[in-house]
């Protein structure tokens, strides 16, 4: 499972790629072409989806380890992982 740090890094990479598209078009003194715009829209949609995942993951990471439901879930995950290499 990806940590919130992993997800934030992925988000940063997507934002960097979207910025690169913008900067490339700006250096050529033009707007994004149709293909670039599709890519930019995809990057930004992925960023929005990651923001939701980050929020959920951070909530899980803040959940106390002493939470019995979390402990049971973690134990099930470990068992499933060890039986499915």
Secondary structure by P-SEA (a helix, b strand, c coil): cccaaaaaaaaaaaaaaaaaaaaaaaaacccccaaaaaaaaaaaaaaaaaaaaaaaaaaaaacccccaaaaaaaaaaaaaaaacc
